[in-house]
Amino acid sequence: MRLVVDASTLVAELLRERGHRLISDPRLDLYVPARMWEETRHEVSKRLDVRVSRGSPEPVANILTGDEDSFGCGVATWTVETLIAQLERRGESSST
């Protein structure tokens, strides 16, 4: 299913575990227009800053991505290659 996601929905769901499951569902092709993506990055970063300032030491989740769109958004961003390398260093992955 192809869906265009608006910024407010994407921000809300990126901050929820439920949203992570939904967004990563392989049956969905999600599209975010460039302007909305910039707004999403700004809002997620701002909300995570608020959580940290309220005493939450870490963001709710990091970002796993295949491109560089999320780099610099204020949240730890992993590429698949970097994540696999890190897990292998820790002895937690058997993927090839």
Phi and psi in degrees as GROMACS dihedral restraints (atoms count N, CA, C in turn):
[ dihedral_restraints ]
;  ai    aj    ak    al  type     phi  dphi    fc
    3     4     5     6     1   -98.4    20    10
    4     5     6     7     1   129.3    20    10
    6     7     8     9     1  -135.7    20    10
    7     8     9    10     1   139.3    20    10
    9    10    11    12     1   -96.5    20    10
   10    11    12    13     1   126.9    20    10
   12    13    14    15     1  -104.0    20    10
   13    14    15    16     1   129.1    20    10
   15    16    17    18     1   -80.8    20    10
   16    17    18    19     1   158.0    20    10
   18    19    20    21     1   -60.2    20    10
   19    20    21    22     1   -43.9    20    10
   21    22    23    24     1   -64.6    20    10
   22    23    24    25     1   -39.1    20    10
   24    25    26    27     1   -67.9    20    10
   25    26    27    28     1   -43.0    20    10
   27    28    29    30     1   -63.1    20    10
   28    29    30    31     1   -43.0    20    10
   30    31    32    33     1   -59.7    20    10
   31    32    33    34     1   -49.1    20    10
   33    34    35    36     1   -59.9    20    10
   34    35    36    37     1   -43.5    20    10
   36    37    38    39     1   -76.1    20    10
   37    38    39    40     1   -29.4    20    10
   39    40    41    42     1   -66.5    20    10
   40    41    42    43     1   -21.3    20    10
   42    43    44    45     1   -94.2    20    10
   43    44    45    46     1     4.9    20    10
   45    46    47    48     1  -122.2    20    10
   46    47    48    49     1   145.7    20    10
   48    49    50    51     1   -61.7    20    10
   49    50    51    52     1   -41.4    20    10
   51    52    53    54     1   -56.9    20    10
   52    53    54    55     1   -40.9    20    10
   54    55    56    57     1   -65.7    20    10
   55    56    57    58     1   -38.2    20    10
   57    58    59    60     1   -60.9    20    10
   58    59    60    61     1   -43.3    20    10
   60    61    62    63     1   -63.5    20    10
   61    62    63    64     1   -43.2    20    10
   63    64    65    66     1   -65.4    20    10
   64    65    66    67     1   -48.6    20    10
   66    67    68    69     1   -64.1    20    10
   67    68    69    70     1   -31.7    20    10
   69    70    71    72     1   -88.2    20    10
   70    71    72    73     1     1.3    20    10
   72    73    74    75     1   -62.3    20    10
   73    74    75    76     1   120.8    20    10
   75    76    77    78     1   -66.7    20    10
   76    77    78    79     1   -13.2    20    10
   78    79    80    81     1   -78.7    20    10
   79    80    81    82     1    -9.4    20    10
   81    82    83    84     1  -107.2    20    10
   82    83    84    85     1   137.2    20    10
   84    85    86    87     1  -110.2    20    10
   85    86    87    88     1   105.0    20    10
   87    88    89    90     1   -98.9    20    10
   88    89    90    91     1   136.1    20    10
   90    91    92    93     1  -124.0    20    10
   91    92    93    94     1   138.3    20    10
   93    94    95    96     1  -129.9    20    10
   94    95    96    97     1   116.9    20    10
   96    97    98    99     1   -58.1    20    10
   97    98    99   100     1   149.6    20    10
   99   100   101   102     1   -52.6    20    10
  100   101   102   103     1   -44.8    20    10
  102   103   104   105     1   -62.7    20    10
  103   104   105   106     1   -41.6    20    10
  105   106   107   108     1   -68.8    20    10
  106   107   108   109     1   -34.0    20    10
  108   109   110   111     1   -63.6    20    10
  109   110   111   112     1   -43.1    20    10
  111   112   113   114     1   -62.3    20    10
  112   113   114   115     1   -41.7    20    10
  114   115   116   117     1   -63.9    20    10
  115   116   117   118     1   -41.2    20    10
  117   118   119   120     1   -61.8    20    10
  118   119   120   121     1   -48.5    20    10
  120   121   122   123     1   -58.1    20    10
  121   122   123   124     1   -43.8    20    10
  123   124   125   126     1   -63.1    20    10
  124   125   126   127     1   -47.5    20    10
  126   127   128   129     1   -67.9    20    10
  127   128   129   130     1   -40.9    20    10
  129   130   131   132     1   -63.3    20    10
  130   131   132   133     1   -45.2    20    10
  132   133   134   135     1   -59.6    20    10
  133   134   135   136     1   -44.8    20    10
  135   136   137   138     1   -62.7    20    10
  136   137   138   139     1   -44.3    20    10
  138   139   140   141     1   -68.2    20    10
  139   140   141   142     1   -36.7    20    10
  141   142   143   144     1   -67.5    20    10
  142   143   144   145     1   -36.9    20    10
  144   145   146   147     1   -60.0    20    10
  145   146   147   148     1   -40.4    20    10
  147   148   149   150     1   -64.4    20    10
  148   149   150   151     1   -43.2    20    10
  150   151   152   153     1   -61.2    20    10
  151   152   153   154     1   -43.4    20    10
  153   154   155   156     1   -65.1    20    10
  154   155   156   157     1   -41.5    20    10
  156   157   158   159     1   -68.3    20    10
  157   158   159   160     1   -20.5    20    10
  159   160   161   162     1   -87.2    20    10
  160   161   162   163     1     4.3    20    10
  162   163   164   165     1   106.3    20    10
  163   164   165   166     1    -3.8    20    10
  165   166   167   168     1   -77.4    20    10
  166   167   168   169     1   115.0    20    10
  168   169   170   171     1   -69.9    20    10
  169   170   171   172     1   -24.2    20    10
  171   172   173   174     1  -136.5    20    10
  172   173   174   175     1   153.8    20    10
  174   175   176   177     1   -62.2    20    10
  175   176   177   178     1   163.2    20    10
  177   178   179   180     1   -63.2    20    10
  178   179   180   181     1   -37.5    20    10
  180   181   182   183     1  -157.2    20    10
  181   182   183   184     1   158.1    20    10
  183   184   185   186     1   -91.9    20    10
  184   185   186   187     1   176.6    20    10
  186   187   188   189     1  -113.3    20    10
  187   188   189   190     1   131.6    20    10
  189   190   191   192     1  -106.5    20    10
  190   191   192   193     1   124.5    20    10
  192   193   194   195     1  -142.3    20    10
  193   194   195   196     1   157.0    20    10
  195   196   197   198     1  -100.9    20    10
  196   197   198   199     1     0.7    20    10
  198   199   200   201     1  -138.7    20    10
  199   200   201   202     1  -168.8    20    10
  201   202   203   204     1  -106.0    20    10
  202   203   204   205     1    14.5    20    10
  204   205   206   207     1   -61.4    20    10
  205   206   207   208     1   -31.9    20    10
  207   208   209   210     1   -93.7    20    10
  208   209   210   211     1    -7.4    20    10
  210   211   212   213     1   -60.1    20    10
  211   212   213   214     1   135.5    20    10
  213   214   215   216     1    84.2    20    10
  214   215   216   217     1    10.0    20    10
  216   217   218   219     1   -86.3    20    10
  217   218   219   220     1    -2.0    20    10
  219   220   221   222     1    95.9    20    10
  220   221   222   223     1     4.4    20    10
  222   223   224   225     1  -125.2    20    10
  223   224   225   226     1   142.9    20    10
  225   226   227   228     1   -56.3    20    10
  226   227   228   229     1   128.6    20    10
  228   229   230   231     1  -122.9    20    10
  229   230   231   232     1   125.4    20    10
  231   232   233   234     1  -111.3    20    10
  232   233   234   235     1   139.8    20    10
  234   235   236   237     1   -89.2    20    10
  235   236   237   238     1   162.0    20    10
  237   238   239   240     1   -59.8    20    10
  238   239   240   241     1   -43.1    20    10
  240   241   242   243     1   -62.1    20    10
  241   242   243   244     1   -44.1    20    10
  243   244   245   246     1   -65.0    20    10
  244   245   246   247     1   -41.1    20    10
  246   247   248   249     1   -64.0    20    10
  247   248   249   250     1   -45.8    20    10
  249   250   251   252     1   -60.5    20    10
  250   251   252   253     1   -44.3    20    10
  252   253   254   255     1   -61.2    20    10
  253   254   255   256     1   -42.3    20    10
  255   256   257   258     1   -64.5    20    10
  256   257   258   259     1   -44.5    20    10
  258   259   260   261     1   -65.0    20    10
  259   260   261   262     1   -38.8    20    10
  261   262   263   264     1   -65.4    20    10
  262   263   264   265     1   -37.5    20    10
  264   265   266   267     1   -61.6    20    10
  265   266   267   268     1   -35.2    20    10
  267   268   269   270     1   -85.5    20    10
  268   269   270   271     1    -5.6    20    10
  270   271   272   273     1    74.6    20    10
  271   272   273   274     1    28.0    20    10
  273   274   275   276     1  -110.0    20    10
  274   275   276   277     1     4.2    20    10
  276   277   278   279     1  -132.8    20    10
  277   278   279   280     1   141.4    20    10
  279   280   281   282     1  -120.7    20    10
  280   281   282   283     1    17.3    20    10
  282   283   284   285     1   -74.4    20    10
  283   284   285   286     1   158.7    20    10
